[in-house]
């Protein structure tokens, strides 16, 4: 099993920070849509791709949480 904290952190950070750049303007205008693209690997398992699968699952869950907020 291989896990790369740098890859995981980079993937999650850019997915979290990018919407924050646009969020103030979207709230001011009362409109807008944020689309995060992940992978089927967020729900399935791929041998030897622990970091990739975990980061994609994190994107899906973070997107759901952001939508609720």
Buried (B, 14 or more C-beta within 10 A) or exposed (E): EEEEEEBBEEBBEEBBEEBEEEEEEEEEEEEEEEEBEBBEBBEEEEEEBBBBBBBBBBBBEBBEEBEEE
